[in-house]
Amino acid sequence: MGDGRSVPAEDRTEERMTPTHDDLSRLLEQMGANAEEVAATLRAAGVQGVRNTVRVLNPIVRYVQSMLRHDHLDADVMTGKTFRVHGLAGQDIALPQAVRDFLDAFNRGAHPDLELPPR
């Protein structure tokens, strides 16, 4: 504001840093060593998703968005083997085997408590 008053903290736009390949890789690796640990990580974070989705409704995409506090991160797990961030060069990150195993199980019906309820 030009009149010398400061802008209240809640009115400031928080600047978001673009996550690096290493940031995303580390975040995915830290989800767990197996599918059950990945599920526990999602539960602890309060993240749910929709089965057989690859973008914003996918639980892994939702988890990364929530951990980065970046609601509009344009990402997907379309291939089932990589986490891709669109619009950023070189942002295809290999999904750890534990995350891939979780997604396979989740898409087949495991972990129903992690499924978003219908609206």
ABEGO torsion letter per residue (X at the ends): XAAGBBBBAAABBBBBBBBBAAAAAAAAAAAEABAAAAAAAAAAAGBBBBBGBABAABAAAAAAAAAAGBAABBBBAAAGABBBBBGBBGABBBBBAAAAAAAAAAAAGBGAAABBBBX
